[in-house]
Amino acid sequence: MSTILQVEEQRQGNIPVLLLRGRMDSTTSPEAEGQLNRLIGEGAQHIVIDFSDLEYISSAGLRVLLAAQKRMKQTGGTVLLAALRPEIRKVFDIAGFNRLFSISPSIEEALGTGQGR
């Protein structure tokens, strides 16, 4: 099992897409936090996060996402989540994050949400 987190940034038009690969926990989540803060600081209105390759997320990872969502809402933007594995989706459902975030089954659907707002 991987103990690292890789964060890869791609662009779909003007919307940044962050692909998370590995584990997002107290040790690794600062990497994602740094990327999110940079994108928010650059004025991104929508950020899509691709969870298809994320194996694990801890409460520290959830806090990073929540902080990013709060910062985005202040500027009228949103963090859009896509392609959550069933075990990751379960964590979001238990934590109530499914009510705080727009969660799409695919990147394409999340991008449609971001561009349609």
PDB file as gemmi writes it, atoms N, CA and C in Angstrom:
CRYST1    1.000    1.000    1.000  90.00  90.00  90.00 P 1                      
ATOM      1  N   MET A   1       0.841  -1.188   0.000  1.00  0.00           N  
ATOM      2  CA  MET A   1       0.000   0.000   0.000  1.00  0.00           C  
ATOM      3  C   MET A   1       0.883   1.247   0.000  1.00  0.00           C  
ATOM      4  N   SER A   2       0.500   2.187  -0.797  1.00  0.00           N  
ATOM      5  CA  SER A   2       1.251   3.435  -0.954  1.00  0.00           C  
ATOM      6  C   SER A   2       1.124   4.312   0.291  1.00  0.00           C  
ATOM      7  N   THR A   3       2.208   4.956   0.685  1.00  0.00           N  
ATOM      8  CA  THR A   3       2.147   5.878   1.829  1.00  0.00           C  
ATOM      9  C   THR A   3       2.459   7.302   1.377  1.00  0.00           C  
ATOM     10  N   ILE A   4       2.303   7.545   0.099  1.00  0.00           N  
ATOM     11  CA  ILE A   4       2.557   8.882  -0.426  1.00  0.00           C  
ATOM     12  C   ILE A   4       1.307   9.398  -1.120  1.00  0.00           C  
ATOM     13  N   LEU A   5       1.336  10.677  -1.402  1.00  0.00           N  
ATOM     14  CA  LEU A   5       0.266  11.294  -2.170  1.00  0.00           C  
ATOM     15  C   LEU A   5       0.905  12.004  -3.344  1.00  0.00           C  
ATOM     16  N   GLN A   6       0.437  11.687  -4.522  1.00  0.00           N  
ATOM     17  CA  GLN A   6       0.861  12.416  -5.715  1.00  0.00           C  
ATOM     18  C   GLN A   6      -0.295  13.311  -6.127  1.00  0.00           C  
ATOM     19  N   VAL A   7       0.035  14.564  -6.417  1.00  0.00           N  
ATOM     20  CA  VAL A   7      -0.971  15.516  -6.869  1.00  0.00           C  
ATOM     21  C   VAL A   7      -0.548  15.992  -8.245  1.00  0.00           C  
ATOM     22  N   GLU A   8      -1.353  15.667  -9.233  1.00  0.00           N  
ATOM     23  CA  GLU A   8      -1.046  16.035 -10.612  1.00  0.00           C  
ATOM     24  C   GLU A   8      -2.097  17.044 -11.075  1.00  0.00           C  
ATOM     25  N   GLU A   9      -1.620  18.143 -11.636  1.00  0.00           N  
ATOM     26  CA  GLU A   9      -2.545  19.168 -12.116  1.00  0.00           C  
ATOM     27  C   GLU A   9      -2.686  19.106 -13.627  1.00  0.00           C  
ATOM     28  N   GLN A  10      -3.932  19.133 -14.062  1.00  0.00           N  
ATOM     29  CA  GLN A  10      -4.238  19.218 -15.477  1.00  0.00           C  
ATOM     30  C   GLN A  10      -5.202  20.373 -15.653  1.00  0.00           C  
ATOM     31  N   ARG A  11      -5.462  20.740 -16.881  1.00  0.00           N  
ATOM     32  CA  ARG A  11      -6.429  21.804 -17.166  1.00  0.00           C  
ATOM     33  C   ARG A  11      -7.436  21.312 -18.184  1.00  0.00           C  
ATOM     34  N   GLN A  12      -8.681  21.622 -17.935  1.00  0.00           N  
ATOM     35  CA  GLN A  12      -9.737  21.399 -18.909  1.00  0.00           C  
ATOM     36  C   GLN A  12     -10.286  22.788 -19.218  1.00  0.00           C  
ATOM     37  N   GLY A  13      -9.824  23.373 -20.291  1.00  0.00           N  
ATOM     38  CA  GLY A  13     -10.148  24.774 -20.561  1.00  0.00           C  
ATOM     39  C   GLY A  13      -9.491  25.626 -19.488  1.00  0.00           C  
ATOM     40  N   ASN A  14     -10.279  26.435 -18.796  1.00  0.00           N  
ATOM     41  CA  ASN A  14      -9.698  27.270 -17.735  1.00  0.00           C  
ATOM     42  C   ASN A  14      -9.935  26.672 -16.350  1.00  0.00           C  
ATOM     43  N   ILE A  15     -10.426  25.433 -16.294  1.00  0.00           N  
ATOM     44  CA  ILE A  15     -10.707  24.795 -15.005  1.00  0.00           C  
ATOM     45  C   ILE A  15      -9.566  23.845 -14.633  1.00  0.00           C  
ATOM     46  N   PRO A  16      -8.915  24.099 -13.492  1.00  0.00           N  
ATOM     47  CA  PRO A  16      -7.873  23.173 -13.041  1.00  0.00           C  
ATOM     48  C   PRO A  16      -8.496  21.877 -12.517  1.00  0.00           C  
ATOM     49  N   VAL A  17      -7.857  20.771 -12.862  1.00  0.00           N  
ATOM     50  CA  VAL A  17      -8.263  19.457 -12.374  1.00  0.00           C  
ATOM     51  C   VAL A  17      -7.075  18.876 -11.616  1.00  0.00           C  
ATOM     52  N   LEU A  18      -7.274  18.565 -10.339  1.00  0.00           N  
ATOM     53  CA  LEU A  18      -6.223  17.945  -9.538  1.00  0.00           C  
ATOM     54  C   LEU A  18      -6.507  16.454  -9.424  1.00  0.00           C  
ATOM     55  N   LEU A  19      -5.569  15.644  -9.876  1.00  0.00           N  
ATOM     56  CA  LEU A  19      -5.665  14.203  -9.741  1.00  0.00           C  
ATOM     57  C   LEU A  19      -4.904  13.802  -8.480  1.00  0.00           C  
ATOM     58  N   LEU A  20      -5.604  13.182  -7.541  1.00  0.00           N  
ATOM     59  CA  LEU A  20      -4.982  12.717  -6.302  1.00  0.00           C  
ATOM     60  C   LEU A  20      -4.729  11.221  -6.425  1.00  0.00           C  
ATOM     61  N   ARG A  21      -3.499  10.812  -6.134  1.00  0.00           N  
ATOM     62  CA  ARG A  21      -3.118   9.406  -6.254  1.00  0.00           C  
ATOM     63  C   ARG A  21      -2.403   8.989  -4.970  1.00  0.00           C  
ATOM     64  N   GLY A  22      -2.894   7.905  -4.346  1.00  0.00           N  
ATOM     65  CA  GLY A  22      -2.242   7.404  -3.141  1.00  0.00           C  
ATOM     66  C   GLY A  22      -3.088   7.621  -1.905  1.00  0.00           C  
ATOM     67  N   ARG A  23      -2.453   8.152  -0.846  1.00  0.00           N  
ATOM     68  CA  ARG A  23      -3.104   8.340   0.451  1.00  0.00           C  
ATOM     69  C   ARG A  23      -3.043   9.797   0.879  1.00  0.00           C  
ATOM     70  N   MET A  24      -4.170  10.313   1.332  1.00  0.00           N  
ATOM     71  CA  MET A  24      -4.228  11.699   1.800  1.00  0.00           C  
ATOM     72  C   MET A  24      -4.471  11.662   3.312  1.00  0.00           C  
ATOM     73  N   ASP A  25      -3.363  11.828   4.059  1.00  0.00           N  
ATOM     74  CA  ASP A  25      -3.454  11.778   5.516  1.00  0.00           C  
ATOM     75  C   ASP A  25      -2.679  12.954   6.112  1.00  0.00           C  
ATOM     76  N   SER A  26      -2.448  12.910   7.422  1.00  0.00           N  
ATOM     77  CA  SER A  26      -1.800  14.057   8.074  1.00  0.00           C  
ATOM     78  C   SER A  26      -0.392  14.315   7.547  1.00  0.00           C  
ATOM     79  N   THR A  27       0.274  13.284   7.079  1.00  0.00           N  
ATOM     80  CA  THR A  27       1.628  13.442   6.548  1.00  0.00           C  
ATOM     81  C   THR A  27       1.620  13.983   5.122  1.00  0.00           C  
ATOM     82  N   THR A  28       0.657  13.528   4.331  1.00  0.00           N  
ATOM     83  CA  THR A  28       0.679  13.845   2.901  1.00  0.00           C  
ATOM     84  C   THR A  28      -0.252  14.976   2.484  1.00  0.00           C  
ATOM     85  N   SER A  29      -1.259  15.295   3.288  1.00  0.00           N  
ATOM     86  CA  SER A  29      -2.255  16.288   2.853  1.00  0.00           C  
ATOM     87  C   SER A  29      -1.691  17.699   2.646  1.00  0.00           C  
ATOM     88  N   PRO A  30      -0.579  18.109   3.292  1.00  0.00           N  
ATOM     89  CA  PRO A  30      -0.043  19.441   2.977  1.00  0.00           C  
ATOM     90  C   PRO A  30       0.304  19.638   1.495  1.00  0.00           C  
ATOM     91  N   GLU A  31       0.647  18.575   0.801  1.00  0.00           N  
ATOM     92  CA  GLU A  31       0.934  18.662  -0.644  1.00  0.00           C  
ATOM     93  C   GLU A  31      -0.312  19.126  -1.397  1.00  0.00           C  
ATOM     94  N   ALA A  32      -1.444  18.481  -1.123  1.00  0.00           N  
ATOM     95  CA  ALA A  32      -2.703  18.873  -1.770  1.00  0.00           C  
ATOM     96  C   ALA A  32      -3.128  20.262  -1.313  1.00  0.00           C  
ATOM     97  N   GLU A  33      -2.942  20.552  -0.034  1.00  0.00           N  
ATOM     98  CA  GLU A  33      -3.308  21.864   0.502  1.00  0.00           C  
ATOM     99  C   GLU A  33      -2.543  22.980  -0.201  1.00  0.00           C  
ATOM    100  N   GLY A  34      -1.269  22.766  -0.435  1.00  0.00           N  
ATOM    101  CA  GLY A  34      -0.447  23.760  -1.121  1.00  0.00           C  
ATOM    102  C   GLY A  34      -0.946  24.014  -2.540  1.00  0.00           C  
ATOM    103  N   GLN A  35      -1.270  22.950  -3.247  1.00  0.00           N  
ATOM    104  CA  GLN A  35      -1.777  23.087  -4.621  1.00  0.00           C  
ATOM    105  C   GLN A  35      -3.112  23.820  -4.637  1.00  0.00           C  
ATOM    106  N   LEU A  36      -4.019  23.439  -3.731  1.00  0.00           N  
ATOM    107  CA  LEU A  36      -5.332  24.081  -3.663  1.00  0.00           C  
ATOM    108  C   LEU A  36      -5.202  25.559  -3.322  1.00  0.00           C  
ATOM    109  N   ASN A  37      -4.377  25.872  -2.333  1.00  0.00           N  
ATOM    110  CA  ASN A  37      -4.190  27.275  -1.937  1.00  0.00           C  
ATOM    111  C   ASN A  37      -3.611  28.100  -3.080  1.00  0.00           C  
ATOM    112  N   ARG A  38      -2.685  27.513  -3.834  1.00  0.00           N  
ATOM    113  CA  ARG A  38      -2.095  28.225  -4.967  1.00  0.00           C  
ATOM    114  C   ARG A  38      -3.161  28.521  -6.024  1.00  0.00           C  
ATOM    115  N   LEU A  39      -3.962  27.511  -6.362  1.00  0.00           N  
ATOM    116  CA  LEU A  39      -5.005  27.698  -7.376  1.00  0.00           C  
ATOM    117  C   LEU A  39      -6.043  28.732  -6.929  1.00  0.00           C  
ATOM    118  N   ILE A  40      -6.428  28.678  -5.664  1.00  0.00           N  
ATOM    119  CA  ILE A  40      -7.391  29.652  -5.138  1.00  0.00           C  
ATOM    120  C   ILE A  40      -6.774  31.046  -5.178  1.00  0.00           C  
ATOM    121  N   GLY A  41      -5.505  31.128  -4.790  1.00  0.00           N  
ATOM    122  CA  GLY A  41      -4.794  32.407  -4.825  1.00  0.00           C  
ATOM    123  C   GLY A  41      -4.673  32.972  -6.226  1.00  0.00           C  
ATOM    124  N   GLU A  42      -4.604  32.094  -7.221  1.00  0.00           N  
ATOM    125  CA  GLU A  42      -4.516  32.524  -8.627  1.00  0.00           C  
ATOM    126  C   GLU A  42      -5.888  32.923  -9.173  1.00  0.00           C  
ATOM    127  N   GLY A  43      -6.939  32.742  -8.378  1.00  0.00           N  
ATOM    128  CA  GLY A  43      -8.269  33.182  -8.794  1.00  0.00           C  
ATOM    129  C   GLY A  43      -9.122  32.144  -9.477  1.00  0.00           C  
ATOM    130  N   ALA A  44      -8.794  30.867  -9.328  1.00  0.00           N  
ATOM    131  CA  ALA A  44      -9.625  29.819  -9.932  1.00  0.00           C  
ATOM    132  C   ALA A  44     -11.047  29.917  -9.388  1.00  0.00           C  
ATOM    133  N   GLN A  45     -12.034  29.859 -10.268  1.00  0.00           N  
ATOM    134  CA  GLN A  45     -13.434  29.906  -9.844  1.00  0.00           C  
ATOM    135  C   GLN A  45     -13.979  28.519  -9.521  1.00  0.00           C  
ATOM    136  N   HIS A  46     -13.467  27.530 -10.210  1.00  0.00           N  
ATOM    137  CA  HIS A  46     -13.868  26.145  -9.982  1.00  0.00           C  
ATOM    138  C   HIS A  46     -12.607  25.297  -9.989  1.00  0.00           C  
ATOM    139  N   ILE A  47     -12.535  24.364  -9.066  1.00  0.00           N  
ATOM    140  CA  ILE A  47     -11.445  23.393  -9.041  1.00  0.00           C  
ATOM    141  C   ILE A  47     -12.090  22.021  -8.969  1.00  0.00           C  
ATOM    142  N   VAL A  48     -11.728  21.151  -9.907  1.00  0.00           N  
ATOM    143  CA  VAL A  48     -12.218  19.779  -9.898  1.00  0.00           C  
ATOM    144  C   VAL A  48     -11.127  18.905  -9.301  1.00  0.00           C  
ATOM    145  N   ILE A  49     -11.518  18.043  -8.361  1.00  0.00           N  
ATOM    146  CA  ILE A  49     -10.568  17.104  -7.770  1.00  0.00           C  
ATOM    147  C   ILE A  49     -10.984  15.695  -8.167  1.00  0.00           C  
ATOM    148  N   ASP A  50     -10.069  14.998  -8.833  1.00  0.00           N  
ATOM    149  CA  ASP A  50     -10.294  13.638  -9.317  1.00  0.00           C  
ATOM    150  C   ASP A  50      -9.815  12.656  -8.253  1.00  0.00           C  
ATOM    151  N   PHE A  51     -10.746  11.908  -7.678  1.00  0.00           N  
ATOM    152  CA  PHE A  51     -10.443  10.959  -6.608  1.00  0.00           C  
ATOM    153  C   PHE A  51     -10.291   9.525  -7.112  1.00  0.00           C  
ATOM    154  N   SER A  52     -10.293   9.306  -8.417  1.00  0.00           N  
ATOM    155  CA  SER A  52     -10.322   7.938  -8.946  1.00  0.00           C  
ATOM    156  C   SER A  52      -9.119   7.100  -8.517  1.00  0.00           C  
ATOM    157  N   ASP A  53      -7.985   7.724  -8.227  1.00  0.00           N  
ATOM    158  CA  ASP A  53      -6.791   6.979  -7.810  1.00  0.00           C  
ATOM    159  C   ASP A  53      -6.434   7.204  -6.338  1.00  0.00           C  
ATOM    160  N   LEU A  54      -7.350   7.812  -5.571  1.00  0.00           N  
ATOM    161  CA  LEU A  54      -7.089   8.010  -4.138  1.00  0.00           C  
ATOM    162  C   LEU A  54      -7.515   6.755  -3.389  1.00  0.00           C  
ATOM    163  N   GLU A  55      -6.577   6.187  -2.625  1.00  0.00           N  
ATOM    164  CA  GLU A  55      -6.828   4.936  -1.909  1.00  0.00           C  
ATOM    165  C   GLU A  55      -7.387   5.167  -0.514  1.00  0.00           C  
ATOM    166  N   TYR A  56      -7.052   6.313   0.092  1.00  0.00           N  
ATOM    167  CA  TYR A  56      -7.395   6.538   1.502  1.00  0.00           C  
ATOM    168  C   TYR A  56      -7.432   8.034   1.770  1.00  0.00           C  
ATOM    169  N   ILE A  57      -8.363   8.455   2.629  1.00  0.00           N  
ATOM    170  CA  ILE A  57      -8.389   9.840   3.091  1.00  0.00           C  
ATOM    171  C   ILE A  57      -8.683   9.837   4.586  1.00  0.00           C  
ATOM    172  N   SER A  58      -7.903  10.607   5.338  1.00  0.00           N  
ATOM    173  CA  SER A  58      -8.096  10.713   6.785  1.00  0.00           C  
ATOM    174  C   SER A  58      -8.813  12.016   7.113  1.00  0.00           C  
ATOM    175  N   SER A  59      -9.050  12.238   8.389  1.00  0.00           N  
ATOM    176  CA  SER A  59      -9.680  13.486   8.817  1.00  0.00           C  
ATOM    177  C   SER A  59      -8.827  14.695   8.441  1.00  0.00           C  
ATOM    178  N   ALA A  60      -7.515  14.524   8.410  1.00  0.00           N  
ATOM    179  CA  ALA A  60      -6.631  15.626   7.999  1.00  0.00           C  
ATOM    180  C   ALA A  60      -6.877  15.982   6.534  1.00  0.00           C  
ATOM    181  N   GLY A  61      -7.066  14.981   5.702  1.00  0.00           N  
ATOM    182  CA  GLY A  61      -7.377  15.220   4.293  1.00  0.00           C  
ATOM    183  C   GLY A  61      -8.727  15.892   4.134  1.00  0.00           C  
ATOM    184  N   LEU A  62      -9.701  15.460   4.914  1.00  0.00           N  
ATOM    185  CA  LEU A  62     -11.031  16.081   4.861  1.00  0.00           C  
ATOM    186  C   LEU A  62     -10.950  17.551   5.270  1.00  0.00           C  
ATOM    187  N   ARG A  63     -10.142  17.859   6.284  1.00  0.00           N  
ATOM    188  CA  ARG A  63      -9.990  19.254   6.734  1.00  0.00           C  
ATOM    189  C   ARG A  63      -9.412  20.134   5.629  1.00  0.00           C  
ATOM    190  N   VAL A  64      -8.448  19.618   4.872  1.00  0.00           N  
ATOM    191  CA  VAL A  64      -7.864  20.369   3.753  1.00  0.00           C  
ATOM    192  C   VAL A  64      -8.948  20.706   2.729  1.00  0.00           C  
ATOM    193  N   LEU A  65      -9.787  19.726   2.404  1.00  0.00           N  
ATOM    194  CA  LEU A  65     -10.860  19.956   1.433  1.00  0.00           C  
ATOM    195  C   LEU A  65     -11.880  20.961   1.957  1.00  0.00           C  
ATOM    196  N   LEU A  66     -12.216  20.845   3.229  1.00  0.00           N  
ATOM    197  CA  LEU A  66     -13.188  21.760   3.824  1.00  0.00           C  
ATOM    198  C   LEU A  66     -12.656  23.190   3.830  1.00  0.00           C  
ATOM    199  N   ALA A  67     -11.393  23.365   4.180  1.00  0.00           N  
ATOM    200  CA  ALA A  67     -10.786  24.706   4.182  1.00  0.00           C  
ATOM    201  C   ALA A  67     -10.780  25.299   2.776  1.00  0.00           C  
ATOM    202  N   ALA A  68     -10.459  24.474   1.787  1.00  0.00           N  
ATOM    203  CA  ALA A  68     -10.448  24.948   0.396  1.00  0.00           C  
ATOM    204  C   ALA A  68     -11.859  25.344  -0.036  1.00  0.00           C  
ATOM    205  N   GLN A  69     -12.846  24.545   0.327  1.00  0.00           N  
ATOM    206  CA  GLN A  69     -14.232  24.846  -0.032  1.00  0.00           C  
ATOM    207  C   GLN A  69     -14.674  26.171   0.603  1.00  0.00           C  
ATOM    208  N   LYS A  70     -14.312  26.392   1.861  1.00  0.00           N  
ATOM    209  CA  LYS A  70     -14.681  27.648   2.538  1.00  0.00           C  
ATOM    210  C   LYS A  70     -14.037  28.848   1.850  1.00  0.00           C  
ATOM    211  N   ARG A  71     -12.771  28.719   1.486  1.00  0.00           N  
ATOM    212  CA  ARG A  71     -12.084  29.821   0.789  1.00  0.00           C  
ATOM    213  C   ARG A  71     -12.712  30.079  -0.573  1.00  0.00           C  
ATOM    214  N   MET A  72     -13.064  29.019  -1.281  1.00  0.00           N  
ATOM    215  CA  MET A  72     -13.676  29.170  -2.605  1.00  0.00           C  
ATOM    216  C   MET A  72     -15.043  29.849  -2.497  1.00  0.00           C  
ATOM    217  N   LYS A  73     -15.825  29.481  -1.487  1.00  0.00           N  
ATOM    218  CA  LYS A  73     -17.158  30.087  -1.334  1.00  0.00           C  
ATOM    219  C   LYS A  73     -17.057  31.589  -1.095  1.00  0.00           C  
ATOM    220  N   GLN A  74     -15.993  32.023  -0.429  1.00  0.00           N  
ATOM    221  CA  GLN A  74     -15.808  33.455  -0.178  1.00  0.00           C  
ATOM    222  C   GLN A  74     -15.642  34.238  -1.472  1.00  0.00           C  
ATOM    223  N   THR A  75     -15.150  33.576  -2.500  1.00  0.00           N  
ATOM    224  CA  THR A  75     -14.941  34.244  -3.789  1.00  0.00           C  
ATOM    225  C   THR A  75     -16.004  33.857  -4.812  1.00  0.00           C  
ATOM    226  N   GLY A  76     -17.030  33.128  -4.363  1.00  0.00           N  
ATOM    227  CA  GLY A  76     -18.091  32.712  -5.267  1.00  0.00           C  
ATOM    228  C   GLY A  76     -17.746  31.491  -6.089  1.00  0.00           C  
ATOM    229  N   GLY A  77     -16.669  30.828  -5.754  1.00  0.00           N  
ATOM    230  CA  GLY A  77     -16.251  29.643  -6.498  1.00  0.00           C  
ATOM    231  C   GLY A  77     -16.661  28.373  -5.801  1.00  0.00           C  
ATOM    232  N   THR A  78     -16.219  27.257  -6.342  1.00  0.00           N  
ATOM    233  CA  THR A  78     -16.584  25.970  -5.751  1.00  0.00           C  
ATOM    234  C   THR A  78     -15.516  24.912  -6.021  1.00  0.00           C  
ATOM    235  N   VAL A  79     -15.428  23.972  -5.095  1.00  0.00           N  
ATOM    236  CA  VAL A  79     -14.580  22.799  -5.262  1.00  0.00           C  
ATOM    237  C   VAL A  79     -15.507  21.656  -5.653  1.00  0.00           C  
ATOM    238  N   LEU A  80     -15.224  21.043  -6.782  1.00  0.00           N  
ATOM    239  CA  LEU A  80     -16.056  19.963  -7.311  1.00  0.00           C  
ATOM    240  C   LEU A  80     -15.287  18.647  -7.204  1.00  0.00           C  
ATOM    241  N   LEU A  81     -15.914  17.643  -6.629  1.00  0.00           N  
ATOM    242  CA  LEU A  81     -15.265  16.354  -6.431  1.00  0.00           C  
ATOM    243  C   LEU A  81     -15.801  15.348  -7.434  1.00  0.00           C  
ATOM    244  N   ALA A  82     -14.914  14.491  -7.931  1.00  0.00           N  
ATOM    245  CA  ALA A  82     -15.322  13.535  -8.961  1.00  0.00           C  
ATOM    246  C   ALA A  82     -14.686  12.170  -8.745  1.00  0.00           C  
ATOM    247  N   ALA A  83     -15.412  11.155  -9.171  1.00  0.00           N  
ATOM    248  CA  ALA A  83     -14.909   9.783  -9.280  1.00  0.00           C  
ATOM    249  C   ALA A  83     -14.412   9.219  -7.942  1.00  0.00           C  
ATOM    250  N   LEU A  84     -15.212   9.410  -6.889  1.00  0.00           N  
ATOM    251  CA  LEU A  84     -14.842   8.857  -5.592  1.00  0.00           C  
ATOM    252  C   LEU A  84     -15.015   7.348  -5.607  1.00  0.00           C  
ATOM    253  N   ARG A  85     -13.997   6.646  -5.134  1.00  0.00           N  
ATOM    254  CA  ARG A  85     -14.114   5.200  -4.970  1.00  0.00           C  
ATOM    255  C   ARG A  85     -15.154   4.936  -3.877  1.00  0.00           C  
ATOM    256  N   PRO A  86     -15.776   3.757  -3.881  1.00  0.00           N  
ATOM    257  CA  PRO A  86     -16.818   3.477  -2.873  1.00  0.00           C  
ATOM    258  C   PRO A  86     -16.348   3.662  -1.432  1.00  0.00           C  
ATOM    259  N   GLU A  87     -15.115   3.250  -1.121  1.00  0.00           N  
ATOM    260  CA  GLU A  87     -14.632   3.376   0.259  1.00  0.00           C  
ATOM    261  C   GLU A  87     -14.386   4.843   0.631  1.00  0.00           C  
ATOM    262  N   ILE A  88     -13.991   5.664  -0.335  1.00  0.00           N  
ATOM    263  CA  ILE A  88     -13.804   7.098  -0.092  1.00  0.00           C  
ATOM    264  C   ILE A  88     -15.173   7.769   0.027  1.00  0.00           C  
ATOM    265  N   ARG A  89     -16.106   7.395  -0.825  1.00  0.00           N  
ATOM    266  CA  ARG A  89     -17.459   7.953  -0.780  1.00  0.00           C  
ATOM    267  C   ARG A  89     -18.104   7.674   0.577  1.00  0.00           C  
ATOM    268  N   LYS A  90     -17.852   6.493   1.108  1.00  0.00           N  
ATOM    269  CA  LYS A  90     -18.409   6.123   2.414  1.00  0.00           C  
ATOM    270  C   LYS A  90     -17.899   7.070   3.502  1.00  0.00           C  
ATOM    271  N   VAL A  91     -16.619   7.404   3.459  1.00  0.00           N  
ATOM    272  CA  VAL A  91     -16.043   8.351   4.428  1.00  0.00           C  
ATOM    273  C   VAL A  91     -16.736   9.708   4.303  1.00  0.00           C  
ATOM    274  N   PHE A  92     -16.941  10.157   3.075  1.00  0.00           N  
ATOM    275  CA  PHE A  92     -17.619  11.445   2.848  1.00  0.00           C  
ATOM    276  C   PHE A  92     -19.051  11.409   3.368  1.00  0.00           C  
ATOM    277  N   ASP A  93     -19.740  10.298   3.130  1.00  0.00           N  
ATOM    278  CA  ASP A  93     -21.125  10.172   3.585  1.00  0.00           C  
ATOM    279  C   ASP A  93     -21.198  10.176   5.115  1.00  0.00           C  
ATOM    280  N   ILE A  94     -20.321   9.413   5.768  1.00  0.00           N  
ATOM    281  CA  ILE A  94     -20.314   9.337   7.233  1.00  0.00           C  
ATOM    282  C   ILE A  94     -19.997  10.698   7.845  1.00  0.00           C  
ATOM    283  N   ALA A  95     -19.049  11.415   7.241  1.00  0.00           N  
ATOM    284  CA  ALA A  95     -18.640  12.730   7.764  1.00  0.00           C  
ATOM    285  C   ALA A  95     -19.636  13.843   7.405  1.00  0.00           C  
ATOM    286  N   GLY A  96     -20.605  13.539   6.559  1.00  0.00           N  
ATOM    287  CA  GLY A  96     -21.570  14.555   6.138  1.00  0.00           C  
ATOM    288  C   GLY A  96     -21.036  15.465   5.039  1.00  0.00           C  
ATOM    289  N   PHE A  97     -19.886  15.137   4.486  1.00  0.00           N  
ATOM    290  CA  PHE A  97     -19.285  15.973   3.439  1.00  0.00           C  
ATOM    291  C   PHE A  97     -20.042  15.866   2.118  1.00  0.00           C  
ATOM    292  N   ASN A  98     -20.861  14.808   1.978  1.00  0.00           N  
ATOM    293  CA  ASN A  98     -21.668  14.672   0.764  1.00  0.00           C  
ATOM    294  C   ASN A  98     -22.680  15.814   0.660  1.00  0.00           C  
ATOM    295  N   ARG A  99     -22.972  16.490   1.774  1.00  0.00           N  
ATOM    296  CA  ARG A  99     -23.887  17.634   1.754  1.00  0.00           C  
ATOM    297  C   ARG A  99     -23.145  18.960   1.566  1.00  0.00           C  
ATOM    298  N   LEU A 100     -21.828  18.942   1.718  1.00  0.00           N  
ATOM    299  CA  LEU A 100     -21.029  20.166   1.629  1.00  0.00           C  
ATOM    300  C   LEU A 100     -20.385  20.363   0.259  1.00  0.00           C  
ATOM    301  N   PHE A 101     -20.259  19.281  -0.489  1.00  0.00           N  
ATOM    302  CA  PHE A 101     -19.558  19.321  -1.769  1.00  0.00           C  
ATOM    303  C   PHE A 101     -20.450  18.825  -2.891  1.00  0.00           C  
ATOM    304  N   SER A 102     -20.188  19.330  -4.090  1.00  0.00           N  
ATOM    305  CA  SER A 102     -20.785  18.772  -5.288  1.00  0.00           C  
ATOM    306  C   SER A 102     -19.924  17.568  -5.681  1.00  0.00           C  
ATOM    307  N   ILE A 103     -20.531  16.383  -5.668  1.00  0.00           N  
ATOM    308  CA  ILE A 103     -19.805  15.149  -5.974  1.00  0.00           C  
ATOM    309  C   ILE A 103     -20.393  14.545  -7.239  1.00  0.00           C  
ATOM    310  N   SER A 104     -19.550  14.364  -8.239  1.00  0.00           N  
ATOM    311  CA  SER A 104     -19.976  13.808  -9.526  1.00  0.00           C  
ATOM    312  C   SER A 104     -19.332  12.443  -9.738  1.00  0.00           C  
ATOM    313  N   PRO A 105     -20.012  11.563 -10.469  1.00  0.00           N  
ATOM    314  CA  PRO A 105     -19.443  10.239 -10.726  1.00  0.00           C  
ATOM    315  C   PRO A 105     -18.244  10.254 -11.670  1.00  0.00           C  
ATOM    316  N   SER A 106     -18.101  11.327 -12.463  1.00  0.00           N  
ATOM    317  CA  SER A 106     -16.992  11.382 -13.425  1.00  0.00           C  
ATOM    318  C   SER A 106     -16.450  12.805 -13.537  1.00  0.00           C  
ATOM    319  N   ILE A 107     -15.229  12.908 -14.068  1.00  0.00           N  
ATOM    320  CA  ILE A 107     -14.609  14.210 -14.308  1.00  0.00           C  
ATOM    321  C   ILE A 107     -15.457  15.017 -15.291  1.00  0.00           C  
ATOM    322  N   GLU A 108     -15.935  14.350 -16.331  1.00  0.00           N  
ATOM    323  CA  GLU A 108     -16.713  15.036 -17.356  1.00  0.00           C  
ATOM    324  C   GLU A 108     -17.959  15.694 -16.760  1.00  0.00           C  
ATOM    325  N   GLU A 109     -18.633  14.964 -15.869  1.00  0.00           N  
ATOM    326  CA  GLU A 109     -19.831  15.526 -15.240  1.00  0.00           C  
ATOM    327  C   GLU A 109     -19.471  16.666 -14.303  1.00  0.00           C  
ATOM    328  N   ALA A 110     -18.372  16.532 -13.577  1.00  0.00           N  
ATOM    329  CA  ALA A 110     -17.944  17.612 -12.687  1.00  0.00           C  
ATOM    330  C   ALA A 110     -17.604  18.855 -13.493  1.00  0.00           C  
ATOM    331  N   LEU A 111     -16.941  18.682 -14.622  1.00  0.00           N  
ATOM    332  CA  LEU A 111     -16.588  19.824 -15.481  1.00  0.00           C  
ATOM    333  C   LEU A 111     -17.850  20.491 -16.014  1.00  0.00           C  
ATOM    334  N   GLY A 112     -18.837  19.698 -16.340  1.00  0.00           N  
ATOM    335  CA  GLY A 112     -20.111  20.258 -16.793  1.00  0.00           C  
ATOM    336  C   GLY A 112     -20.773  21.086 -15.714  1.00  0.00           C  
ATOM    337  N   THR A 113     -20.662  20.640 -14.459  1.00  0.00           N  
ATOM    338  CA  THR A 113     -21.204  21.371 -13.312  1.00  0.00           C  
ATOM    339  C   THR A 113     -20.484  22.700 -13.155  1.00  0.00           C  
ATOM    340  N   GLY A 114     -19.160  22.657 -13.261  1.00  0.00           N  
ATOM    341  CA  GLY A 114     -18.358  23.860 -13.076  1.00  0.00           C  
ATOM    342  C   GLY A 114     -18.600  24.895 -14.158  1.00  0.00           C  
ATOM    343  N   GLN A 115     -18.778  24.449 -15.386  1.00  0.00           N  
ATOM    344  CA  GLN A 115     -18.960  25.383 -16.486  1.00  0.00           C  
ATOM    345  C   GLN A 115     -20.383  25.882 -16.574  1.00  0.00           C  
ATOM    346  N   GLY A 116     -21.315  25.125 -15.981  1.00  0.00           N  
ATOM    347  CA  GLY A 116     -22.705  25.517 -16.065  1.00  0.00           C  
ATOM    348  C   GLY A 116     -23.142  26.502 -15.006  1.00  0.00           C  
ATOM    349  N   ARG A 117     -22.259  26.809 -14.065  1.00  0.00           N  
ATOM    350  CA  ARG A 117     -22.646  27.707 -12.967  1.00  0.00           C  
ATOM    351  C   ARG A 117     -22.359  29.127 -13.293  1.00  0.00           C  
TER     352      ARG A 117                                                      
END                                                                             
